[in-house]
Amino acid sequence: MIRFFYCLFFVAFTAHAAELPNWQAAQLAKPASLRGSAVGPKSLWVSGTDNTVFKSTDGGKSWEDVSVHQQPVTDFRDIALFDDKTAIVMGVGTGTQSRLYLTEDGGSNWELLYENPDAAGFFDSIAFWDRNHGLMLGDPVDGYYVVMMTEDGGRSWSRIGKDKLPAVLPKEAAFAASGNTLITGAEGRAWFTTGGFAASVYSSDDYGRTWQRSAVPLHRDTQTSGGYALALNRGGEIFVMGGDFQDRPSRYNNLSMLQGDRWRAADNGQRGLRTAMACVERVCVASGKTASDISFNDGHSWQPLPGEGFYTLAAGKDRILGAGANGRVGVMILPAAHQP
């Protein structure tokens, strides 16, 4: 009898495993560290070190180098895509190395859009509600995170008053890991996450004008641990993920979900640092450099996903784009069978 039930379990498990979607992997001509990703109606975009930007217009089968050739050379840790021709990439670094570039012709030409005016500043992430209205997050200056607002598509920015958000906690930090440190949602909602010894999520429901902070149940035992990214599932439920980039594969709380007014740690096997999550209908994927996980019920339960691990993920109508170390990219097509 025991053998019979074991056989049934083995058959069911292998059948389900065989149904898991796969990454269609590719290698870019430039071995950049890729931290920004975006999916348009008919295009895929990734960005990273050494001013790198690549795009694909054939679903990821081939990639065109549309990198920025202006100086100084920076690291594009985030990309905001408005349509297949219009995108903003965000460079990181101290002072003027943090800068934004705009293309309106699919990457053939790039315009310097904005340069960090603060010598002590450091950009972390950008996010938009529409073509004109968006937010940008930067490292703390004067004891408060730099949260900036634009109403003209990124050409000008104004800092949210320090009296509109909490002061930085001791040993707290923000990470520009995957372009998802800051995200926007419906009806003027926005969130950003922080780490260090004080893993937190800051939230706003008035287009970033005021902010509140909540502690989250993530690994927070070192200065390099805590929250690295945020994501929404199709129902608008918010997730925060993280870990420790100096101890990527260890077991620790790396994913939490807000349920009601409480954050709950996910039951996902705790298989190391997670820096991105993306969803297509009910299917969600969470990933980090070493591995990925997949959920078929909006992120409520998880299982290991064989194949590549990526720094950053982005979702389109029927696919998820992943990008990571050494110019590695992957595309996961999700047919109707995987979208119950």
C-alpha positions in Angstrom: 0.0 0.0 0.0 2.8 2.4 0.9 4.5 1.7 -2.4 1.2 2.3 -4.3 0.8 5.7 -2.8 4.4 6.6 -3.4 4.0 5.7 -7.0 0.9 7.9 -7.3 2.8 10.8 -5.7 5.8 10.3 -8.0 3.6 10.2 -11.1 1.7 13.3 -10.1 4.9 15.2 -9.2 6.7 14.4 -12.4 3.6 15.2 -14.5 3.3 18.6 -12.8 7.1 19.2 -13.1 6.9 18.4 -16.8 4.3 21.2 -17.2 6.5 23.9 -15.8 7.3 26.6 -18.3 10.9 27.0 -19.4 13.2 30.0 -20.0 14.2 30.5 -23.6 17.8 31.7 -22.9 20.0 34.0 -24.9 23.4 35.6 -24.6 23.9 39.3 -25.5 26.9 40.3 -27.5 27.9 42.5 -24.5 28.5 40.7 -21.2 27.0 43.4 -19.0 25.4 43.0 -15.6 21.8 43.6 -16.4 19.5 45.2 -13.7 16.8 46.9 -15.7 14.1 45.2 -17.8 10.8 46.2 -19.5 8.3 44.7 -21.8 6.4 46.8 -24.4 3.6 45.9 -26.8 6.0 44.5 -29.4 9.5 44.9 -27.8 11.7 43.7 -24.9 14.3 45.9 -23.3 17.2 45.4 -20.8 19.8 47.7 -19.4 22.9 47.5 -17.3 26.5 48.4 -16.8 28.7 50.4 -19.2 25.7 52.4 -20.5 24.2 49.2 -21.9 20.8 49.0 -23.4 19.6 46.2 -25.7 16.2 45.6 -27.2 14.4 42.8 -29.1 11.5 43.1 -31.5 11.2 39.4 -32.3 10.3 38.0 -28.8 13.9 37.6 -27.6 15.2 35.6 -30.5 17.7 38.4 -31.4 18.8 41.5 -29.6 19.9 44.9 -31.0 22.5 47.0 -29.2 20.9 50.5 -28.6 23.3 51.5 -25.9 23.9 55.1 -24.8 27.2 56.5 -26.1 27.4 59.7 -24.1 29.8 60.3 -21.2 30.2 59.6 -18.3 29.8 55.8 -18.5 27.3 54.7 -15.9 25.3 51.7 -14.8 21.6 51.7 -16.0 19.8 50.1 -13.0 16.3 50.9 -14.2 14.3 51.5 -17.3 10.8 52.9 -17.8 9.1 51.9 -21.1 6.1 53.9 -22.3 5.7 52.3 -25.7 7.9 50.5 -28.2 9.7 53.7 -29.1 9.8 55.7 -25.9 11.9 54.8 -22.9 13.8 56.4 -20.0 16.9 54.7 -18.5 18.3 55.6 -15.1 22.0 55.6 -14.4 23.3 55.2 -10.8 26.4 56.6 -9.0 27.4 59.4 -6.8 26.4 62.9 -7.9 26.1 63.5 -11.6 26.7 59.8 -12.4 23.1 59.4 -11.4 21.2 60.6 -14.5 18.3 59.9 -16.8 18.4 59.5 -20.6 15.3 59.5 -22.9 14.8 57.9 -26.3 11.7 58.6 -28.5 12.9 56.6 -31.6 13.4 53.1 -30.2 17.0 53.7 -29.0 18.6 55.1 -32.1 19.1 58.4 -30.3 19.3 59.3 -26.6 18.9 62.7 -24.9 20.2 63.6 -21.5 17.0 64.2 -19.6 18.0 64.9 -16.1 21.2 65.0 -14.0 21.4 64.6 -10.2 22.0 68.1 -8.8 23.1 66.8 -5.4 26.8 65.8 -5.0 25.8 63.5 -2.2 22.8 61.9 -4.0 22.5 58.5 -5.5 19.5 57.3 -7.6 17.9 53.9 -6.8 14.8 53.4 -8.9 12.1 55.2 -11.0 8.5 54.4 -11.6 5.7 56.1 -13.6 1.9 56.1 -13.5 1.7 57.4 -17.0 3.8 59.2 -19.6 4.1 62.4 -17.5 3.7 61.5 -13.8 6.2 59.5 -12.0 8.5 59.2 -9.0 12.2 58.6 -8.4 13.9 57.2 -5.3 17.4 58.1 -4.1 19.6 57.3 -1.2 19.1 59.4 2.0 20.3 63.0 2.1 20.0 65.0 5.3 18.6 62.0 7.1 15.7 61.3 4.8 15.2 59.3 1.6 15.2 61.4 -1.5 11.8 60.9 -3.1 11.3 63.1 -6.2 8.2 63.8 -8.3 7.9 64.7 -12.0 4.8 65.9 -13.9 6.5 66.5 -17.2 7.8 63.1 -18.2 11.1 63.4 -16.2 12.4 66.7 -17.6 12.1 68.3 -14.2 11.8 66.9 -10.7 10.9 68.3 -7.3 11.8 66.6 -4.0 9.0 65.6 -1.6 9.4 67.6 1.7 11.2 65.8 4.4 8.2 66.4 6.7 6.2 64.1 4.4 8.1 60.9 5.1 9.7 59.2 8.1 13.3 59.8 9.0 15.7 57.0 8.1 16.2 54.4 10.7 19.6 53.5 12.1 21.6 51.2 9.8 18.8 51.4 7.1 19.7 51.4 3.4 18.1 51.2 -0.1 19.4 48.9 -2.9 19.4 49.6 -6.6 19.2 45.9 -7.4 16.6 45.3 -10.1 14.7 48.4 -11.0 12.0 47.4 -8.6 13.0 49.1 -5.4 10.2 51.6 -6.1 6.9 50.7 -7.9 3.6 52.5 -8.6 0.1 51.1 -8.5 -3.5 52.1 -9.3 -5.2 55.2 -7.9 -2.0 57.0 -7.0 -0.5 54.3 -4.9 3.3 53.8 -4.6 5.8 51.8 -2.5 9.5 51.6 -2.0 11.5 49.1 0.1 14.6 49.3 2.2 17.0 47.0 3.9 20.0 46.9 6.2 19.1 46.1 9.8 15.7 47.7 9.3 13.8 46.0 6.4 10.8 48.2 5.7 8.2 49.1 3.1 7.2 52.8 2.7 3.8 53.3 1.1 1.9 56.3 -0.3 -1.7 56.6 -1.5 -1.6 60.2 -2.8 0.9 60.0 -5.7 3.9 60.1 -3.5 3.1 63.3 -1.6 3.1 61.6 1.9 4.6 58.3 3.1 4.2 55.8 5.9 6.6 53.0 6.9 6.0 49.4 7.9 8.4 46.8 9.1 8.4 43.6 7.0 9.4 40.0 7.9 12.5 39.7 5.8 16.1 38.6 6.6 17.6 41.6 8.3 20.7 40.4 10.1 23.4 42.4 8.2 23.9 45.8 6.6 23.5 44.1 3.1 20.2 42.3 4.0 16.6 43.3 3.9 14.2 44.5 1.1 15.5 44.6 -2.5 12.3 44.8 -4.6 8.5 45.0 -4.8 5.9 43.6 -7.0 2.1 43.4 -7.5 0.0 40.4 -8.6 -3.0 40.7 -10.9 -5.3 41.5 -8.0 -3.0 44.4 -6.8 -1.7 42.5 -3.8 1.8 43.8 -2.8 4.9 41.6 -2.3 8.3 42.5 -1.0 11.4 40.3 -1.6 15.0 40.4 -0.6 17.8 38.6 1.3 21.5 39.3 1.4 23.7 39.8 -1.7 26.8 38.7 0.3 25.1 35.5 1.2 22.9 34.8 -1.8 22.1 31.0 -1.5 21.4 30.7 2.3 18.0 29.9 3.8 16.2 33.0 5.2 12.9 34.8 4.8 13.1 36.3 1.3 9.5 37.0 0.3 6.6 38.5 2.1 3.0 39.4 1.2 0.7 42.1 2.7 -2.5 40.5 3.8 -5.0 43.0 5.2 -2.8 45.2 7.4 -0.2 42.5 8.2 2.9 41.3 6.4 3.2 37.5 6.2 6.3 35.6 5.2 5.8 33.4 2.2 6.2 29.6 2.3 8.5 29.4 -0.7 11.4 27.2 0.5 13.5 30.2 1.4 16.0 29.4 -1.3 18.2 32.5 -1.2 18.2 36.2 -2.3 15.3 37.2 -4.5 15.5 40.6 -6.3 12.6 40.6 -8.6 9.1 39.2 -9.2 6.7 39.4 -12.2 3.2 38.0 -12.9 1.2 37.1 -15.9 -2.4 36.4 -14.9 -2.2 33.9 -12.1 1.4 32.8 -12.8 4.1 34.6 -10.8 7.9 34.2 -10.9 10.3 35.4 -8.3 14.0 35.3 -9.1 17.5 36.1 -7.9 21.0 35.4 -9.4 21.1 31.8 -8.1 17.6 30.5 -8.7 13.9 31.2 -9.4 10.5 30.1 -7.9 7.1 29.9 -9.6 3.5 30.3 -8.3 0.3 29.3 -10.1 -2.0 31.0 -7.7 -1.1 34.7 -7.7 1.9 34.2 -5.4 0.1 32.5 -2.5 2.2 29.3 -2.8 5.5 28.5 -4.5 7.7 25.8 -5.9 11.2 25.7 -7.4 11.5 26.7 -11.0 14.4 24.9 -12.9 16.7 26.9 -15.0 18.2 30.4 -15.0 18.2 32.9 -12.1 18.0 36.6 -12.9 18.6 39.9 -11.2 15.5 41.5 -12.8 12.1 40.5 -14.3 9.4 42.2 -16.3 6.0 41.0 -17.5 4.0 41.4 -20.7 0.7 40.1 -21.8 1.9 36.5 -22.2 5.5 36.4 -21.2 8.1 37.2 -18.6 11.5 38.7 -19.4 14.5 38.0 -17.2 17.9 39.6 -17.3 21.0 39.0 -15.2 24.8 38.6 -14.9 27.2 38.5 -17.9 24.6 39.6 -20.5 22.2 36.6 -19.8 18.6 37.1 -20.8 15.6 34.7 -20.8 12.1 34.8 -22.0 9.3 32.6 -20.6 6.3 32.2 -22.8 3.1 31.4 -20.8 0.5 29.8 -23.0 -3.1 29.6 -22.0 -2.5 26.3 -20.2 -0.4 28.1 -17.6 -2.9 31.0 -17.2 -5.9 29.4 -15.4 
